[in-house]
Amino acid sequence: MKPSKLSLRSSAVALSLCSALGTLGALSYAPAAHADTIDDIEKRGVLRVAVPQDFAPFGSVGPSMQVEGLDIDVAALLAKKMGAKLELVPVTSANRIPYLQTKKVDLVISTLGKDAERDKVIDFSQPYSPYNNSVFGPASLKVNGPADLAGKTVGVARGTFQDLLLTKSVPPTAVVKRYDDNNGMIAAYVSGQVPLIGTGDFVATKLATLMPADAPNKPVLKYVIHESSCRVGLNKSEPKLMTRVNGILTDAKKNGELNAIVQKWLHVPLPQQMAQTFD
């Protein structure tokens, strides 16, 4: 039986419809292109940065009641070079990485050091500042290394390098007492609640200058836990943002802008090796 013109026409329409639906279906299920965070920053015109607010000289509330410090100046440098308005988001050591992972901020500039565990969950820029992690305490207390912490208590801010490294290295009888933020740790030390603290060298040096000259627990260096550096934290798989951040830091190292920021807050020059490290 020979098909009618109507049935042929209907079949053609059906085939065209199936083809169109197939195309639409393919479009519907095609994976969305990944938008790099730098695109979001440029679209909104705002760079959101997690910064410390209780960790002088890297970030603390100054006389004008505004957050100031080395990390704040580095954040301002990046925002300026990106042509974006800077939005500072104060964080603690414990929540700075979760804020980044949940997209509450675009970058973390908060005395963040790089290690194997953190490198599994976020990426890091090239270093922008020196930062050693050490144990400090009164001159009268003899501590030359981890073994000397046996039976002693050392205070740390939760989630910091000092917390992680001391937890791994101290004897079983040592007590690592964790505080939710750096202010809590410093207050505990100043009031005598803990005899030792694990913190950054520059932080302890600043604290020593603020305490009375005759204070019996004026902090002095006991031993260096780890020689480190500060880096900008980024989420994984953000190649365009990483390239932009590292490019800005590289230029700032070469033209002296970054050295000026480090000199301003730490009163030491940017180490030569760090000044020549661009990844």
N, C-alpha and C positions, 0 to 999 in steps of 0.2 A: 504493500500500500504506500503510495507516495505521500510524504508529509505536506501539509498545507502551508501556504505562505505565512499564515498566522502563527502556526506552531513553530515554524522556523524563526520567525521574528521573536516569539516569546522565549525561545531557547537562547537566542543571541542576547536578549535583555538579561536573562537569568545569568548567563556566563559573565556579562559585563558587571552585574551586581555582585556576583561572587568574587570577581577580580577586585572590585572596589573595596568590598568588605575585607578581603585578604590583605589589601594594602593598608587599610585603616587598622586592621588588627596588628600588622607588623609595626606600624607607627606607635600604636598604643603600648606594645610590649617592648619597644626598643629602649635600652637603658638610657637614662638621662645623662647628659654630659656633666661631668663633675665641674662644679664652679669653684675655682680657687678662692681662698679667703681674700686675696688681694683685690679681686673683682668686687667683692662685697664692700671692702673698705673704700674703694674708689666710688662706688655707687652711692653709699651713704655719706661719704665725705668725712667720716669719723674713724679714728683708730682707737680701739678700746684696749687698754693695757693694764694687766694686773701688776700692782706695785706694792712694796712694803710700806707700812705707815708707823712701824714701831721698831725700826732697825737702823738707827743712825750709825754711820753717815750715808747709808744707801737709800733710806727713805724714812722720814719721820715728820711729825707735825712741827713746823717752825714757829717763830714768834708771830708771824702774820696769820697763824692758824691754818696755813696751807701746807700740804705735803711737799717736802723738798728733800733733795739728796741726789746722790750719783745716779741711782736707777731712774729717778724722775727726769733728770737732765738727759739721759740716754733715750728715754721714751719720747721726750720732747724733740730730740734730734731726729728720730725716725719719723715722727708725725710731720715735722716740718718738711723733710725731704720727700715725703710721700704726698705732700700737698693736702694733708688732712687735719682736721681739728682733733686735738688730743682729749680723750676721755680716760681719766685715771680711775681704776677700780681697786681700792685697798683690799689686800688679801693677807691671810696668815700663811705660814710655811706649809701647814697641813692642807689648805684648800686651794692653793694656787694652781696645781695641776688639774684637779677636778673642774675648776672654773674654765680652764682652757679646753678640756675634753668635752664639756657640755656647751661650748660655744658662747659662754657668758663674756669671754674676752677673745681678742684676736691674737694677742701675744702675752707672754709672761716675762717681765723684766723685774725680777725680785730675788736677787742674789742666788740665782739658780745655777747649781753646778751639774755637770754631766757625769753620769755613771752608767754602768751596764744595765741596772734595773730600770732606771728612768728612760734609758734609750730604747727600751722595748715598747714604751707607750707614747712617747713624744719625740720630736726632733729638736736639734739644737743648732743655733747659729755659731759662728766663730766667736772666740772669747772677746769680751770688751773690757774686762777689769780683773785685776789680781784679787785673790781671796783665799787666804789660808785658814784652815779649820784647826783649832787648837784647844787645849785644856788650860784654864786659868784658875788661879786661887791665890790666897794670901802668901806672902813671902815666908811665913813661919811654917807652912805645910810642905813637907818634902814629897814631891811627886815628879819623877823623871820619865815615866813611861806607863803603859797600861798595867803592868804588874803591880805598880805602886798604888793602884786604885782598889786593891783588894780590901774589903771591909769599909770602903768609903762610899759616899754618895756624891754624884755629879749631876747637876741640873742641865737640861737641854730643852730647846723648843721642839715640840713634836713634829716629826716629818722632815727635819733638816738633815744635812749631811752628818752633822755631829751626832745626831740621834742614831742614824743608820750605822755609822762607822764605830761608834763607841759600843753599841749593842753587840757588834760582832767581835770586838777586841778585848773588852774588859773581863776580868776573872769572874767566876760564878758568884763570889761573895760581894761584888760591887753592885751598887744600886744606881741605875740610870733613872732619874726622876724627870718625867716629862711634863712640860707646861704647854698650854694651848697656843701661846704666842710668846714672842721674845720679851715683851714687857713683863709678863708673868715670871719668866725665868730670871730676868734682871732684878725684879723686885724681890724675889726669893733670895737671891744672892746678897743683895745689899742689906736685907733684913736679917741675914744669918741663918735662913732656913736650910740652905745648902752651902757646903764649904767650898765646892768647886763648880765650875760651869764649863761646858763645851760650847764654843761659839767662834765667830770670825775674829781674826786678829784686830781688825780695825774697830770692830764693835767694842771689844774689851779695852782697847787703848782709849777710845772715846769715853767709856765708862770711868776709867781710872782718872781722867782729867776732871770729871765732874764730882768725884768723891773727895771728901776732906783729905788734906795731906797726911793727917795722922790717923786715918781710918785703918784699923787693924786688918781689914780684909780687902784693902785696895788690890785689885787683880794684877797679877804678874804672870808672865808666860811660864807654863810648866813644861809642856812639850807640844810639838806640832803633830796633829793627828793625820793631816793630809794636806798636801799642797794642791790648791785648786784654782779655779777661775770662774767668773760669772759669765753666763751665756744667755741669750734670748731663747725662750722656749716657744716652739710652734707645734701645731698638730701635725701628725703624720700625713704624708701625701699632699704637701703644699709646696710644690717645686717653684712656682712663680713667686710666692711670698718669700720663700727661703732665698731665692736669687736676689730679690729686692732688698731684704734686710742685710744680707751679707755684702751686697754692693755698697750700701750706705755706710756700713761699718768700715769696709775697706777704704772708701774715700776719706772717711773721718780719721782713720789712722794715718793715711798718707798726707793729709793737709793739716794735721795737728789738732783738729777739733776734739778728738777723743782723748788725747793726751791732756788737753786743757781741762776737760771735765774730771779726769782722774786726779790731776794735780790739785784742782779746786777742793775736792772732797776728801781725798786720802793723803794729800801732801807728799806724794811720791810720784815719780814719773811712770808712765805705762811701761812695763818691762819690755826690753828690746825684743825678746823672742815673741812676746805676745803682739807687739806692734808689727811684726812681720808674719803673723799667722792669719791667713785669709780664708780658712775653712774650718 
